[in-house]
Amino acid sequence: MITFIKKYIFTYICLILFLNSCANLPGGDARKNPPNPDKRVQKNLEEGKGFRLDNALGGNKATNFEFASSNELWRASLDTIDFMPLLSANYSGGIIITDWYSEKQEDSIKITIRFLSNEVRSDAVDIKIFYKKCDANMKCIISEQDGNLKKELKKEILKKAAIYKKQNKDKNFKPYEVTDLKN
């Protein structure tokens, strides 16, 4: 009898917590959504929102690589360091690592860019710059430095990312029109 009461109380508490947690879900504002379900579906399709059951159950096995090219910070970073050979570029891991680059044989540079956010803002990218200095005996010293190059690189990436974001916003802007879908 006591285990039955414990199960009942546990179920009741879980139910209360579950129902209270639904209050902060996005997309529930009726003032921003049309009342007609067909119009809501059309609006969600235009905005790129939605969920398809066949994709969730594995109906679509194709890989989609479009997201990496639409991320402004990713594109701007690759465009900024395009003169350097890449060692690794992992979009899902959020990191770009260049190989050692050198105009002179003694000094080389390596850049690592980590993405901390997809938003275009100054704290969204973390840049590390490594310098390798070698002497005549091929003894090399590698050091990380925070210098003017790091600031200029970050500034250039953010500037290009802001331009790409504005171009993407202008290109994808579609005003929402209230039309009857059944006509």
N, C-alpha and C positions, 0 to 999 in steps of 0.2 A: 504494500500500500504506500509506503514512504517513497519507493522508487517511482511509482506512478505519479505522485505529487511533485517530485523533483523533475521528472520529464515534462510534466504539465507547466511548471514554473519556467523551466528552461525554454520551452517552446514559446511561451507567452513573451518572455523577455526578448528572444530572438525576433519574434514577429514585430514587437514594438520598435526595436532598433532598425529593422529592415524598412518598415513603413516611414520612419522618421528620416531615414537617409535619402529618400527620394526628393526632398525639398530643394536641393541645390543642383539638380540635373539641368544641363543647358537645353535650350530649344523649347521650353514649355510656355513661353509667353504668348498668349493668344492674340495680343494686340499686334504682334509682328508677323503672324502667320495668317494666311487667308482661311476662311472657314470651309471652303469647298475642298474636299480631299484631292480631287484631280489637280486643282491649282497648286496645292501644297506639294504634290509629287512633282509637278512641272518645275516649281520654284527650287525644290531640293536638287533636281537634276541639273538645273542651270548653275547652281552654286557648287556643284560637285559633291554634295552630301548624299548619303544614302547607304543602303545595305542590301545586298542581293544574297539570297539564301543559297543559290547554286555556287557562288564564289566561296561562301563560308564552308560549304560541305565538300569543297575540293573539285567542283565542276570546272573551274578555270585553272589549269595547271601552268599557264604561261606566266613568265616572270615579267614584271613591269619595271622598266628602268627609267621611266619618264620623271620620277620624283627628283632624282639627283640632278637632272639638268634644269629643273625648275627652282631649285634652292639657290637663292641669290648669293649667299655667302660662299657656297661651294664653287659656283661658277666664277665669282670674282676672284677667289683665291687661286684657282687654276689659271685664270687669265693673267693674274699678276705675276705668278712664278713660272710662266710658260717657257721661259728661256732655260730653266734648270731641268735636268733629267730627274724623273720621279723614281723613287725606290718603292714607295707604296702609296696607294690612294684608296682608302677604304671608306666608302660613303656610310655604310651601316655602322662602322666603328667610329665615324666622325673624325678621321685623322688623315692628314696628307704629310708624307715624309719625302723629302727630296734626297737624291744621292749627293755625294760630295761634288761640289762645283768649283772649278778653279780656272781663272784666266792665266795665272802664273803657277808654276809647278810647286812653289813652296807653300803658298797659302790656299786653303780651301774653305768652303762654307757649306753648311748643311742647315736646312730650315725644316722645322716641324710645326704644323698648324693643326691645332685641335679645335673642334667646334663644340662649344658648350651649350649653344642654343641655336635654333633656326631663325631667330629674330635678328634683324639687322640693327645691332647696337654694339657699343664699344666693348662690352664685357662678354660678347658672344664668341669671340675667337681668342685663343691663347697661342701665342707665337713664341717659339724658342729658336734661337739662332746659335749654332755651334761653329766655332772657328778651329781649324786644324793648321798648325804651323809646323813645318818639317824643316830640319836642318840638312846639311849636305850628307850626313850619315843615315838619312831617312829615319831619324828619331823624331817622332811626332808628338806634339802636345795638343790635346783637345780641350777647349774651354767653352763654356757658355757665357755669353755676354749680353747685357741689356744696354744697347746703344741706340744711336740715332736711326740705324737701319731698321730696327724692330718697330720703332714709332712710325717711320715712313711707310713701312710695309703694311702695318695695321691701318694706317690712314688711307692708303691707296685701296686696300681691300674693301674697307667700309664705304669709300666713295663710289667704287664700281658697283658694289652690292646695292647701294641706294639708287643708283641709276637703273640697274637691272630691275629692281623692285618697282620703280615708277613705270618703266616700259612694260613690265608684265601686267601691272594694274591697269594701265591705259589700254593694252591690247585685249585683256579679258573682261573689260567693263561692259556689262550688258544691263541696261536699265530694266527693272522688273515691270512688265506691263500687265495690267489686269485685263485679261481677255477670256472669253468663254471658250473652253477647250472642246466643247461638244459641237461647235460650229465648224 
